[in-house]
């Protein structure tokens, strides 16, 4: 089993954050409950959005590590972007 790089882990956190936000939005749209059930749904939405923010912050921290920065600067995608900006 291959170990994932920090860059891949950061991308995974970003996808999880997007999923959490999408779920929170769906809960808000579909929330037709009243009273106590609606309060619980709103609390769930708040927790999902907080988790999405934590995941994004963690992904950003991972991207700031030297290993991840070195990987990003040596990847074919980033080098082709560098080529495009030079011309």
Buried (B, 14 or more C-beta within 10 A) or exposed (E): EEEEBBBBBBBBBBEBBEBBBEBBEEBBEEBEEEEEEEEEBBEBBEEBBEBBEBBBEBBEEBBEEEEBEEBBEEEEEEEEEEEEEEE
